[in-house]
Amino acid sequence: MASSSWYEAAAANPQVPCFFIFGDSLNDCGNNNHINTKAKANYKPYGIDFPDGATGRFTNGRTTVDFLAEHLGFDNPIPPFTTAKGEKLLQGINYASGSAGILDETGKHLTLYGYGARKIAVVGVGKIGCVPRTMDLFGTNGTKCIQNVNLAAQYFNKQLKKLVVDLNKELKDAKLIYINSYGMGDGDPTILGFKFITRGCCNPRGDGQCVKDKAPCSSRREYVFWDSFHPTEASHRTFADRTYKSLLPSDSDPFDLHSLAALDIGKH
């Protein structure tokens, strides 16, 4: 892992004792390198802007949880469960894995509360109808988002947010927050300096991932997407910043990750 000097503002003491991550390829940091699957990102040009090169992250650099670990004061990124060992286990493990899903058949079903988690951030589904691969599959050639897909995401998020509300009522000694990733996708991304919104920076192969060893775009900061599915490091940074400290009241509910980390569960 990179040294603490890599982080721009790493704190001496983390704001929380540990940070455990569950998810899919958006936050996979190398778990799929050791899993029998075609969904891998341990080759160039993936990781072109990461200090250690291609690590298995499905982007050009850092992911949202890498930035969140930085915000929370950890000296290094949270390691993948496939290689984590020793004292690093005490600070957290990243279980995110490419191609993981929301169903028991495709994802990992863990009762976080039962394992001792008391501060839990639940992230909603983003505007998947506006992902380049989705638009390609539905034949719009990047000209417009697929509204039916976005409506399905909104329906899922509505139920997920309700679950968070219900669990907060039920679990008196824990606190959950809902991260509105769909809402963060609204607005004009050009305000943040993005110029290319409907196509990825790298050259995609048939399944939407980057063609191996083929040079990507040079202006990666101007692209929302890295390949046909996954955000660039610049997009990940924006989402992480708004997750940690809300830009708009609608970004998270009932409050942001910074407030959750600071919360004294026994006095909330």
Secondary structure as GFF3:
##gff-version 3
##sequence-region A 1 268
A	DSSP	three_ten_helix	4	6	.	.	.	ID=ss1
A	DSSP	three_ten_helix	31	34	.	.	.	ID=ss2
A	DSSP	alpha_helix	64	71	.	.	.	ID=ss3
A	DSSP	alpha_helix	88	91	.	.	.	ID=ss4
A	DSSP	three_ten_helix	113	115	.	.	.	ID=ss5
A	DSSP	beta_strand	119	123	.	.	.	ID=ss6
A	DSSP	three_ten_helix	128	130	.	.	.	ID=ss7
A	DSSP	alpha_helix	132	137	.	.	.	ID=ss8
A	DSSP	alpha_helix	147	170	.	.	.	ID=ss9
A	DSSP	beta_strand	175	179	.	.	.	ID=ss10
A	DSSP	alpha_helix	181	184	.	.	.	ID=ss11
A	DSSP	three_ten_helix	189	192	.	.	.	ID=ss12
A	DSSP	beta_strand	196	200	.	.	.	ID=ss13
A	DSSP	three_ten_helix	220	222	.	.	.	ID=ss14
A	DSSP	beta_strand	223	225	.	.	.	ID=ss15
A	DSSP	alpha_helix	233	244	.	.	.	ID=ss16
A	DSSP	three_ten_helix	249	251	.	.	.	ID=ss17
A	DSSP	beta_strand	252	253	.	.	.	ID=ss18
A	DSSP	alpha_helix	257	262	.	.	.	ID=ss19
A	DSSP	three_ten_helix	265	267	.	.	.	ID=ss20
###
